[in-house]
Amino acid sequence: MLRRTCPFRCACLLFAFALWPSRAAFAAGPPPSLIPLPAQLQLQPGRFTVDARTPLVLASHDAATRQTAQYLVDLLARTRGLKLSIASHSQDGGAPAIVLRRDPQVAVAQAGGYALDVTPTRIEVAARDDAGLFHGAVTLYQLLTPDAGQGAVTVPALAIEDWPRFAWRGLMLDSARHFQGVAEVERLIDQMAQHKLDVLHWHLTDDQGWRIQIKRYPELTRIGAWRTPPDAGHDGEPKRYGGFYTQDDIRRVVAYAAARHVTIVPELDMPGHAQAAVASYPQIGVTGKRPQVSADAGINPWLYNVDEDTFTFIDHVLDEVMALFPSQYIHVGGDEAIKDQWRASPAVQAKMRELGITSEDALQGWFIGRIGRYLAQHGRKLIGWDEILEGDNLPPGATVMSWRGIDGAIKAALLGHDVVMSPSPGLYFDHVQSDLAGEYASRYGVESLEDVYGLEVVPGVLDATQAKHVLGVQANAWTEHMPTMAHVEHQVFPRLDALSEVAWSPVASRDWPGFLARLPAQLARYRAQHVNVADSAFAVDIGVDRNVALATGKATVTLANQADFGAIHYTLDSSAPTPASPRYDAPLNLALPATVRAASFASDGTALAAPRQRVLDRASLLSLPGTALANCPGSDFRLLLQPTPDATSTQPVYAVNLFDTCQQFPPTLMDGVGAIHVDAVRLPRNFALAHEQKLVVSRPHATPFGELVVHADRCDGPVLASLALPDPAHGPRRFGLDAKLPALEGEHRLCLVYTAPTDGPLYALDRVSLETRP
């Protein structure tokens, strides 16, 4: 059972301020590189060296303690090459050893808490419960991996007493939009465990796929687990995409997670996001018609029916789900249910009259309430997205996951419901981490590492009693634009480190510079485990005033990274920068042409990010990737898309506004410019926009397939060029467009607008290059 570790926010703050050590506590040296930071940590005199001869002694002989010991041994051997042996008791009572102990008298009484002591003669981890002992072993693992070294390691003497701030410390993995293999899911769970996260919210059904085997209803996976991609069989697109987890797969993953003290909460979406289910069994839908499993991202209109046969189907599915997942909570979705089919159905409207329900939102409330009562009859609790509050029929024990900002959490807490904070966009890891080149397919705007770290979980408007309802916090990895686990890892890490500290550590200990100082050791742990961690926070942005450089032939170059952390070193000879390269301390004044390469380094000389390069000459200054071109005024919606929705590569990506295909080339000194070259790309228009379809801008076109029109200064400014688009049925996915431009003087902005029909493919700008007149 999940239990809050502090009764309310104010008490948590007072407790943390009372217990958190002052800087004097670290007088013996800097704090160890632990993430999340422990509740209490006191450095002490002395050190202890661990090598292959140091036994790992089990002072408790239960299976859980041995399992935790084996996990620690295996992890150290795999990542540091340090092979410890497990002993049931010390061969020599005075010999140096690591001791794991279950002890009901440990001072840390909070569930999941532990004590860890390092002295010059031994290390001891003790806890009252199995989860606490595991968490202590994870902290010990981090102490034993302070760098990228191998073999023996020396640990500073210290005393730690630690416990979680929140009971729900979660990550949502969407396996419905894109399917991950069992081993890939386990790999993510292992990283969660190493960050003391304890809930994997597993999104298993949606419009785009049904991923869990239900033996009573085999069509759910025979039909519902597979979709036909747009352009199937062409340009590298598979003819069929999908997959599902057998019940044996589910049992394996649940057991794997349980061994790491991670609970899996399954999500089966209802009443909306049901297209894959209705495609499998049309009779559970509203219309009786069989749709295709959706290949479109976004919001589809297919809903579950509200008749008794449909609820019988749902109850049977839940029976098998509850048999597979021992979690207290079952997530039923409840979000983004477009009610058009219910409004248009005479049978549904008759049901509403029978129930005395006057709105479709209230009908959804009744629907969710019925599911909640069924789960309660089986000893489970319903949890759903904050739309389940609509209709005012939520069962008393239901829990709300607040995603539309924090308003849902506030409303739920005021009504006496428990809540999990999961606000968009701050904890939506499908958002980009920076606006630099190299980001993977994802959504804008930028949600940086620092943004995640700065999140305050408990809304300040809640009083002490209401704040008791905040169970914890969760980030979400929606995978519409993450077709592979490499994409998922890039989007999740290292933002998961920030989340773990927000979820675990006392709020009074929050320290952004200190967190950054502890992060390089964690990056080394990622490298040892081959995790595809993003370097967005530390990637160097090479800045220059383009127009000054074009006018003068000289460039003033600035170098910076998003986190403002580490030392930046650069080269001007195209060689890779190292810590021995010149250090950046002030803007560089360079004559054109020049090539600048730069990278950020930690204090020990370890690279924090891959080198970035910028070529500075006239041609390069007049050429920009489409991702660097802003949306035209009027719409800030923006996606980074790949050439195919199910691509296995991570680059290239293209910036697209689904509502208005209009982008701006920034103000540029146009003297001498006489032509434009555009590298264009055609993309599938596989997006279900529901009621927002009316917001898509449609423009007249003069040629059969539309044009790319170039305007001067404004989007309604003079037309400088109109470049006809090729036939999408026969032309290549990528193609070039060229046109001459009239002579312009001074700085001008260019507006580039696609006029292609909105019922055809999307078009994006790969690169736009202005060319000098001969």
N, C-alpha and C positions, 0 to 999 in steps of 0.2 A: 504494500500500500504506500502510495506517495504521501509524504508528510512534509509540510513546510518546516524549515529549520530555524526560522525566527518567527515569533508571533505576529509581528508587523514591522513596517519599515522603520518607524522612529526607534523602536527598540533595537533593531538591527544596527542602525547607525550609532546609537549610544554604546552598544556592546562592542562594535568594531573600534570606535575611537578609544574605548577603554583598554582594549587588548592589543591594538596594533602597535608594534614596537617603534620607538623613535629612531632617528638616524643613528643615534648612539649604539643601537643594537647591532648595527653593521660596522662598528668601528674596526673589527678584525679584518675587514675587507668588504668588497662589493657583495650584494646578495647573489646567491647562486642563480643560474639561468633556469628558473622554474616557471612553467606556464601550465595552469593558472597559478598565481602567487598564493602561497598558503595564508591561512588566517593569522597565524602567529609563527614567526621565525626568529630565533635568537642565535646569532653566531657566537661560538665559544672558542677558547684557545685550543690549539692542537689540530691534528689531521689524522686521517685513517686511510690506509692504502688497501685497495681491493685488487687482488690478482687471482690467477687460476687456482692458487692454493687456498683461497679463502672459502671455507665451507658456508653453505646456506643452510642454516639449522632450523628445523621445524620444531618449535617449542609446543605447538599444538599438532595433534596427529589426525585431525579430521580431513576429509577428502577435499573440502574447499580450500584449506590452507595449502595442501600439497598442490592443488591446481594453480593457485596463485603463484606459488614458488616456481612451478614448471613454466608458467607464462613468463616470469621474469628471466629465468635462465635462458629460455629460447629466444627472447627478444634481445638480450645482451649478446648472445652468441651470433645472432643474425646481423646485428647492426654494429657491434664493436669488436667482434671476434674474441670476446671475453667469455670463457667457458667455465661456469661455476658448477660445482657438484652439490647435490642435495643430500643432507644428512638428517636423520631423525633425531640425533642428539650430538652434542659436541664430543669429539674424541678426547679433548683436553679442555676442561672447564675454563682454563685461563687463556686458551689460545684465541687469537683474533677470529671473529666470525661475524656473519650476518644472521640475525635471528628474526624469524617471523612468529608472532604470538597472538593468538586470540585470548583476550583478557577482559572479563566483565568489569574489572576494576579500573580500566584505563580512564584517565581524567576526562577525555573527550567523550561526552555522552551523546552527542548529536548523531543521528543515523548517517552512515557513510563517512564518519570522521575517523581520524587515526592520530597516533603519536609516532614520531620518528626521531630517534636520537642517534647522533654520531658522536662517539668519543674516540680518543686515541687508541682504544683497544677493541671496540666492537661497534656494530650498527644494529639497532633494534627497531623493528616496525611492529606496533601493537595497535589493536583495535577491538572494539566490542562486537562488531559484526563482520560478515564476510566481505561486504562491499567496502567497508572502511579499510580492511586489510589489503584489498586489491588496490584501492586508491593510494595507500601508503607505498605499495610496491611500485606503482607508476611513478610516484615522486622519487623514490629511490632510483629507478631507472634513469630519470632525468639527471639526478645528481651524479650518476655514473657515466653519463654521456655529455660532459660539459663542452665538448669540442668534437672535431672529426677524427680524433685519434683512435688508435686500436690498442687492445690489450689492457694492461693494468692502468688504474686511475686512482688518484689521490683526492679524497673528499674532505672539505673543511669540517671540523667539529661543529655541531649545531644541535638545536632542539626545535622541533616543529610540533605544534598542535594545530590540527587543520580539520575543517568541516565545510560542507557546501553551503552557500548562501541560499540557493533554491533547490527544491527537490526535482523539478522538471528542467533538465538541461538538454535541449533537444536539437536535432537536425532532421529535416524532412528530405527524403530522397524520392523523386518522382520517377518511377519505373514504368509508368503508363505511356508517357509521350515517347520516351526512348527506353529501350530494354537493356538492362545490365546483367551480366552473367553472375552466377552464385558467388564465384571467387571474387569478383569485383565488388559485390555488395559486402562480402566479408572483409575485404581490404579496407573499405570505408569504415566499417564498424570498428576495426582494430585501431584506426586513427582516432575515432571518437573516444574509445576507451583510454587511449594515451592522453586525451585531453580532459578526462573525467566527465565527459558527457554521458548521459544515461538513458536517453530516449531516442530511438530511431523511429520516426514517423514515416511509414512506408506507404507511399501512394501507389496503389496497385490497380485501380480501374479508372478509366476516363473515356472520353469520346474516341481517343486514338488507339485504345488497346485495353483488353482485359487480360491481366497477367497472372492470375492465380487459378490453379486447377480446382474446379468444383465438380466432384465426381457425379453428383446427381444431375448436373447440367453440363454435359460434355461439349455442347456447342459453344459455350462461353470461351473455350480455348481453341476449339477447332476452327471457329469462324472469328470470334471476337479478339483473338490475340494477334491477328494479322491484318495488314492494310496494304493497299496498292498505292505506292507513292506517285506523286505527279511526275510525268515524263518517265514512267516505269520502263526500264530496259534501255533507256537512252542516256548518253552522257554520263555513264557510270552509276545511274540510279538502279537499285535492285528492282526486280519484278514484283517481289513481295517482301514486306518488312514486318518484323515482330518477334514474338517469342513469349513464353510463359514459364512460370515456376510450378513444377509438380508439387504435390503435397509432401513428398519426400524432400524436395529442395527446401520447402518452407521449414520443415522440421529441422533440417540441417542448419539453416541460417538462424532460426530461433535459438537453437542450442548453442551455436557459436557465439551469439550475442550474449546469452545468459551467462556463459562462462566468463565473459568480460564485464558483467554487471550492467549490460545494456538491455533495456526492455524494448521490444518492437511493438509499436502501436500501428495496426493496419488501417488503411483508409480505403473504403469502398464508397465512391461518390453516389449521392442520391439527394433529391430527386432528379437533378440535372446532371450534366456530364455523363449521360447514360447511353450515348450512341452505340458504343461497342456492345453493350448488353442487349439493346434493342435490335441491333443487327443480328445477334445470335438467336434471340427469341422475340420475334415481332409482337407476339401477343401480350408482352409485358409493357409495350409502348402505348401511347395514346391513340395513334392513328391506325394501328394494325399493319402498317406498311413496314417493309424491311429496308432500312437504309444500308449503305456501305459503312464499314468501319471508317471513321473520318481520317483523311490525310491532311486535314486543315488544322492548323493551330488556332487557338482563340476560343470563342464561345459558340457552341452548336446548340440547336433548338430542341434536341430530342430529350424527352422527359419520361420517367416512369409513369405508368398509369396509377390510378388510386383505387382500383377495384380489389376485391378480396383475393382473386387469383394472383395478382401482382404481389400483394403482401405475403401470400403463401410462398411465392418464389423467393422473395427477399428473406423471409424467415429461414427457409431452408439453406440459402446461401450463408446467412449469418451463423447457422448451426455449425456448418463445416469450418467457417472462419474461426469461431470461438474454440472449436476443437483443436485447431492448429496453433492459435496464439493465446497463451495464458495471460496476456496483459489485462489489467483491470479496465483499461479504456479501449473502446472501439470507435474509430473515427468514421463518421458517415458523410463527410463533405458538407453539403448543404449550401454551397456557394454558387453564384452565377447561374441560377436556374431561371432561364428565360421562359416566361409563363405563356407564350403565344399558343402553344398546343393545348394547354388547359383551357385557355379562353375560347378557343375555336371548337372545343369538343362538347357536343350536347350531353354526352354521358357524364363528363366531368362536372359540367355545370349543374346537372341534375343531382350529382353527389353532393355538391356544395349546398344546394337547397335542402337536401335531406339532412345535412349536418348543421344547418343554420349558419353557414359560413358565407360571408359577403364579399370576400376578396381572395384572389389567388395567393397573395402573400400569407393570409391567414390559413389557407389550405396547406401551404408548405409547412406552416407551424404545426398544423394537425398531423401532417405526414411525419415530420420529425418526432413529434411527441409520441406517436404510435410506435415508431422504431425504438425510441428511448425506453418506453415501457417494456417492450419485448426484451431488450438487453438487460434491464433491471431484473426481470423475472429470472434471468440466467446469471445473476450476480455480477453483471458488468455495468460499466458506466458509458454513457454516450458523450462523445466530444465532437464538435463540429466547428466550421468556420463561422464568423460572427453573424452571417445571414440567418443562422438558426434562431436568432433572437426575434426575427420578424414574425409576426403573427401572434405573439404573446401566448404561446402554448408550450413553452419549453418545459420538459419535466424538471422537477426540483433538483435532482442530482446531476443534471447535465452540466458539462464544462464547455466553455466558449474559448475558441482560439481566435484571438483578435488580429486580423490581417489588414483591415482597411484603416490603417492608422491605429490610434489608441481608443477611439470612441466606443468600439464594441466592448473593449475591456472595462471601460468605465461604466457603461450601461449594465453589463453583466454583473459586475461587482456590486453595484447599487441594488440590483435585484437579488443578490445573495448567491450568485453562481460563481464557482471557481473559474479562473481564466488562465490562459497561457498567452504570453505576449509574443506576437510574431508579426510585427507591423511592416507593411510595405510602405515605402521601398527600402527602408533601412536594413531589414533582415532578409531581403530577397536577393539571394546570391546569384540569381540569373542576371543581375545588373552588372554593368562594366565596373571595373575597379579604378580605372583612370581613363583619361581621354587621349592617351598616347597611342601611337601605332603599335600593333602587336597584340591588342586585346582579342579575345576569341569571340565567336558569335554569341551575342547576348543582347541585353536591353540597355538603353540609356534611361535616366541619368547615372552619373557616377556615384557609387556607394563605396567609399574608400575604406581601407583598413582602419583609419582613425575614426571615421564615421561610426563603424561598428563598435569600436572600443568606447566611444563616448555615449553609447546608448544608456539611458536610464530606464530600467525595467518597470518600476512601479510608478504609475501616473501620480503626479504631485497633488491632484485634486482629491484623491482618496484619503479618507481618514484612517485611523489606526485599525478600526474594525473592518472596514472595506478592504484595506490592503492585505488582510489575511487571506483573501481569496486569490491573490496572485501566486499561482503555483510555481511559475518560472518563465522561461524564455526559450525561444526556438527560432532558428534560421531555416530558410527553405531553399532547396535546390530544385527549382522547376526546370524541366529538361526539354522544353520545346526547341531550344537552340543549343542543347548539349547532347549531341548524338552518341558520344563515346565517353568512357570513364576518364579519358584524358581531359575532355572538356569539363567534366564535373570536378575533377581535382583542381584544375586551374581556377575555376570559379569559387571553390570552397576554401582553398588554402592560399594564403595564411589567415584569411578572415576568420576561420574557425578558431584560431588562437585567441583572437580578440573576443569572440563569442564565449569561449571557455572561461576567460577571466571575468567577463561580465556576469556569467551564470554562477560561478563558484566563489570568487573572492569577495571579501568585504568591500562595500562601496567606498569606504573611507580610504582604502589602500590604492584606489585607482590612480595610476601615475603613468601617463603616456610616454614620457622620456624613459622611465624605468622599464616599461614594457618593451620599447624598442631595443634597449640595451640587452634585454634577455632573449630577444628574438633570434639573433644569429645562431645561437646554439641549437634552437629548434629547427632552423633552416638546414643545419648540418644533419639533424636527425631525419629530416625529410629526404635529403640526398642519400643517406644510407639506406633508406627504404624505397628509393626510386619513386617518390611521390612527385607528381607534375605540379609543383607549387608555382604560383604566379609571382613575378618579381615587380609587379606594377608599382608598389609603394616606393621602391628604391631605383627604378629605372630613371636614367638621366634624361631630362628634357633639354634639348639643345635649342635655345631660343635665339632669334635674330630678327631685327627690323628689316623685313624684305625690301621695302621701298627705299630706305636709306642705302642699303647695300647696292640696289639696282642703280641708284642715282650717282653714287660716289665710287663704286668699285671696292668699297671697304665695309667690313662687317664688324659690329660689336656683338660678341657672342656671350650669352649667359648660360650657365649650367646649373641645374637644380634637380632635386627629386621631390616627389610628393610628400614623403615623410620628413623631409629636412633632417636626415640622419645619415651618418657615415661621412667618410671623406671621399670627394669626387676627384678622380685622377683622369687625365686626358692625354691624347697624342694628336699630333698634326701631320704624321707621316703614314697614316692608314694602318699602323701596327696596333695590336691589341693593347689597351691600357693595362697597367699593373700598378701595384702600390709604389713601385719605383718611378713611375711616370710623373710628370709635373702635377702638382696638386692645384686644384682650382680654388683660388681665394678671391678673385676679382674678375670682372668681365674681360674677355680677350678681345683685343683689337687686331683684326686680321685683314690682310689684303686678299682680294679674290684673284684666282680661285684658291680654295682651301678645303681640306677635309678634316672634320673634327670627329674623333671617337672618344667616348667617355664612359666611365662606369663608376659605381659607388662601391666602397670597400668598408668593411667593419674594422674595428681597432686592431684586430689580429691579422689584418691583411686579407681576409677572406672576402671574395667578391659577393656582394649582396644582390647583384643583378647582372644580366648579360650586357655586354657593351652595346651602346647605341651609337649610330653613326649619322652624320649629316654632311652631305657634299654641298659646298657653297660656291656656285658659279651662276652665270646668268641663266642658263638653261634650267638648272635645278630650282632656282628661285622663282621661275615662271611656271613651275610644274608642281601640282599638289595632288595627293591621293584624294579620292572621293570622301574618305572618312574624315578628312580635314576640312571639308566644306560644310558650313552650317546649314541647317534648315532655313528656308525662307520664312519671313515673319508670318505668324498666324497659327503655327502648330509646332509644338516642341516634342511630339512623339517621334521616336527614332529607334531603329533596330540595327544591329550588326548581323547581317545574314551571310550564309555561305551559298555557294553555287547550287548545291542540292541539299534538301532538308536533312537527309540521312548520311551526310558526308562523314567519312572516317578521317579526313584531314582536318587540320585546325586553321589553316590559312589557304587562300585569301578570304577576307570578309569585306562586305560592302555595306555602306550606310544607306538605309532606306527609311523613308517616311511613308507608311502605308496609306496615309490620308491625303498627302499632297507631294507628288514627286517633283519637288522644286528645291534646288540647293544654290547657295551663293558662293562664288569665288570671291575671296576677300578683296578689298580695295588694293589695287596694284598699279604701279607706274606703267602706263601703257605706251609711252614713247618708244617708237620703233617696232611695236608689236603689229604683225600683219596677218596672223593666221591662228587658228585654234585646232588642236588635235585632242580628241576624246577617246579614251579606251572605255568602251561601254560593255555592259554585261546584262544578259537577260536572265531573270530569275522566275521560279514558279510563283504564281499568286495563290498560295494555299493558306489563306487566312480567313477564318470565320469571324466576322465583325459584328454579327447580330444587329442590334438596333443602331450601332455606330456606323453601319454601312452608309447611311445617309450623309456622313461627314466626308466621304471620299470625294475629292475634287475631280471633276471630269472637264476636260478642255477640248475644244474643237480641234480637229486635225485635218490637214490639207492633203495628205497622202494616205494610202490605204492602211498603213500600220502605225501611223503617227510620226512625230518628229521630235528631235531635241532642238528646242528653240533657245537662242542666246539673246538675252536682253541686256541693255546698258543701264547700269546704276540701280534700277528698280525692276520689280517683277512685271510692271506695266510700262517699262521704259522702251525706248526704241529697239526694234529688232535688229541685231547685228548679223545674225546668221540663223538659218533653219536647215537642219540636217536630217534627211529622211531616214527612218528606221527600216531595216531589212525585214523580209517575210520571216516571222518567227517559226513557221513550220519547216523551213528549209535552211535557214541560216545557222551559223555557229552560235554557241552560247556567248562567246566573247567576240567582239568585233570593234573595228576602229571607225571613227567618224572624223572627217576633215572639212574645214571651210576657211575661206579667206575672211578677214575682218577689215572693216573700214579703218582708216587711220584715226587714232584717238591720241590726245595729249593729256598729260597729267594723270592723276589717280582716278580709277574707275572701278566700281564693283560690277561683276557680271552675275546675272541671274540665269541659271540653266534649268529649263523646264521640259520634262517629257510630256508629250500630248498623246501618248499611246492610249487606245481604248481601255477603259477600266474593267472590261470583261475579259481581257487578255492577260499576257504575262506582265510582271513587273520589270522595270528597267532601273539599273543603278549606274553610278559613275565609278569606274575603277580608278581612273586618273584623268586629270584635265591639264593640258599643257598649252601654254601660249608660246607662239613661235615668232621669232624676229623676222622682220621683212628682209628679203635678200638685198 
